[in-house]
């Protein structure tokens, strides 16, 4: 296999890994909480209110959308900077096209922060 094929494959595989890892660990954490509730209900007949509170309340905070949006816009800026450092002729693709995805998602999160009504968190 040529090195010209391996390098982009490794880059995109690492991007998928970086994006998928938090989803996996969040899934695993929720699975542990559900199992704890299941065991609690089986033993005592009722669930612990603290466990149910851990599932039902998402403690992101009122600025969670803004934080995510800023991080995604910074990621898009990094891809845009890579476009100017490494021209498209060297790699066969444009870093600006890749920068569009996190940039537009980040802009949507920032829009949600300012336009969507939020309930106060405790």
Backbone torsions as a table, in degrees:
resi	resn	phi	psi	omega
1	UNK	NA	140.9	-177.8
2	UNK	-78.2	152.4	178.5
3	UNK	-67.4	-30.6	-179.5
4	UNK	-64.1	-23.2	178.2
5	UNK	-91.7	-35.2	-175.1
6	UNK	-68.4	-41.3	-175.3
7	UNK	-62.7	-51.5	177.5
8	UNK	-63.2	-33.5	177.8
9	UNK	-61.5	-44.0	179.3
10	UNK	-66.2	-40.5	-179.6
11	UNK	-62.4	-48.8	-177.7
12	UNK	-72.0	-33.0	176.3
13	UNK	-66.0	-38.2	178.5
14	UNK	-69.0	-35.1	175.8
15	UNK	-63.3	-43.6	177.9
16	UNK	-62.4	-41.6	179.7
17	UNK	-63.5	-42.6	-179.2
18	UNK	-66.3	-36.2	-179.6
19	UNK	-77.8	-37.6	-174.4
20	UNK	-79.8	-26.7	-176.2
21	UNK	-59.3	-47.7	178.3
22	UNK	-61.6	-35.7	177.5
23	UNK	-63.0	-41.7	-179.5
24	UNK	-64.3	-46.0	-178.1
25	UNK	-69.1	-33.1	175.2
26	UNK	-66.6	-40.2	176.3
27	UNK	-61.6	-45.1	-179.0
28	UNK	-64.4	-38.9	178.3
29	UNK	-64.4	-45.0	178.2
30	UNK	-64.4	-36.8	178.6
31	UNK	-62.8	-41.2	177.9
32	UNK	-63.8	-41.5	179.3
33	UNK	-65.4	-43.1	178.0
34	UNK	-62.1	-40.5	177.7
35	UNK	-63.8	-38.8	178.2
36	UNK	-64.9	-40.2	177.2
37	UNK	-65.5	-42.1	179.8
38	UNK	-61.0	-44.6	179.0
39	UNK	-66.0	-39.8	179.2
40	UNK	-63.1	-42.0	179.6
41	UNK	-67.9	-39.4	180.0
42	UNK	-65.9	-37.1	-176.0
43	UNK	-84.2	-44.5	-173.3
44	UNK	-105.5	-17.2	-177.8
45	UNK	89.7	-7.3	176.8
46	UNK	-143.3	159.3	-179.2
47	UNK	-95.0	148.7	177.2
48	UNK	-70.7	128.2	-179.1
49	UNK	-59.6	-30.3	179.3
50	UNK	-66.6	-37.5	178.3
51	UNK	-67.4	-42.2	178.9
52	UNK	-66.8	-37.2	177.1
53	UNK	-63.2	-35.4	179.3
54	UNK	-65.0	-30.0	-179.6
55	UNK	-87.0	-44.6	-172.1
56	UNK	-75.8	-29.0	-178.5
57	UNK	-102.5	120.0	176.8
58	UNK	-91.5	114.4	-173.6
59	UNK	-93.1	58.2	178.3
60	UNK	-82.0	-37.8	-179.8
61	UNK	100.1	167.7	-175.8
62	UNK	-71.8	-18.3	-178.3
63	UNK	-107.1	17.5	-178.2
64	UNK	-63.0	-42.2	179.3
65	UNK	-65.2	-39.6	-179.9
66	UNK	-64.7	-43.0	178.8
67	UNK	-61.9	-47.2	179.1
68	UNK	-61.2	-42.4	-179.6
69	UNK	-62.8	-42.3	179.5
70	UNK	-66.4	-41.9	178.2
71	UNK	-62.3	-42.4	179.3
72	UNK	-68.1	-36.3	175.8
73	UNK	-66.5	-35.7	175.7
74	UNK	-66.5	-38.5	176.1
75	UNK	-63.4	-41.3	177.0
76	UNK	-64.0	-38.9	177.6
77	UNK	-65.1	-35.4	177.5
78	UNK	-65.7	-41.8	177.0
79	UNK	-65.8	-38.5	177.9
80	UNK	-65.0	-39.0	176.9
81	UNK	-65.6	-36.8	177.5
82	UNK	-64.0	-30.4	177.8
83	UNK	-63.4	-39.0	-178.4
84	UNK	-81.2	-24.8	177.4
85	UNK	-78.8	-45.6	-178.9
86	UNK	-117.3	103.7	-177.2
87	UNK	-62.2	159.1	-177.1
88	UNK	-65.2	-24.7	-179.1
89	UNK	-65.5	-28.1	-178.8
90	UNK	-74.7	-31.8	-172.4
91	UNK	-113.7	-18.9	179.8
92	UNK	87.5	3.3	175.4
93	UNK	-144.7	161.3	-178.1
94	UNK	-99.6	129.3	176.4
95	UNK	-67.0	-25.9	178.7
96	UNK	-66.3	-34.7	177.4
97	UNK	-65.7	-37.7	177.6
98	UNK	-70.3	-35.0	-178.9
99	UNK	-67.7	-21.2	179.7
100	UNK	-63.1	-39.0	-175.7
101	UNK	-62.6	-59.0	179.4
102	UNK	-67.7	-28.2	-179.9
103	UNK	-66.1	-45.8	179.8
104	UNK	-70.9	-36.4	176.7
105	UNK	-66.1	-40.8	177.0
106	UNK	-63.2	-40.2	177.3
107	UNK	-64.5	-36.8	177.3
108	UNK	-65.2	-42.1	177.9
109	UNK	-62.2	-41.5	178.4
110	UNK	-65.5	-38.1	175.0
111	UNK	-62.4	-41.8	176.8
112	UNK	-60.8	-38.5	-178.7
113	UNK	-61.1	-42.4	-175.2
114	UNK	-89.6	-23.3	-173.7
115	UNK	-106.6	-29.9	-176.5
116	UNK	-84.8	136.7	177.0
117	UNK	-70.8	141.5	-178.7
118	UNK	-120.9	145.8	173.4
119	UNK	-90.3	141.2	179.6
120	UNK	-67.4	140.7	176.8
121	UNK	-95.5	153.2	-177.3
122	UNK	-87.2	NA	NA
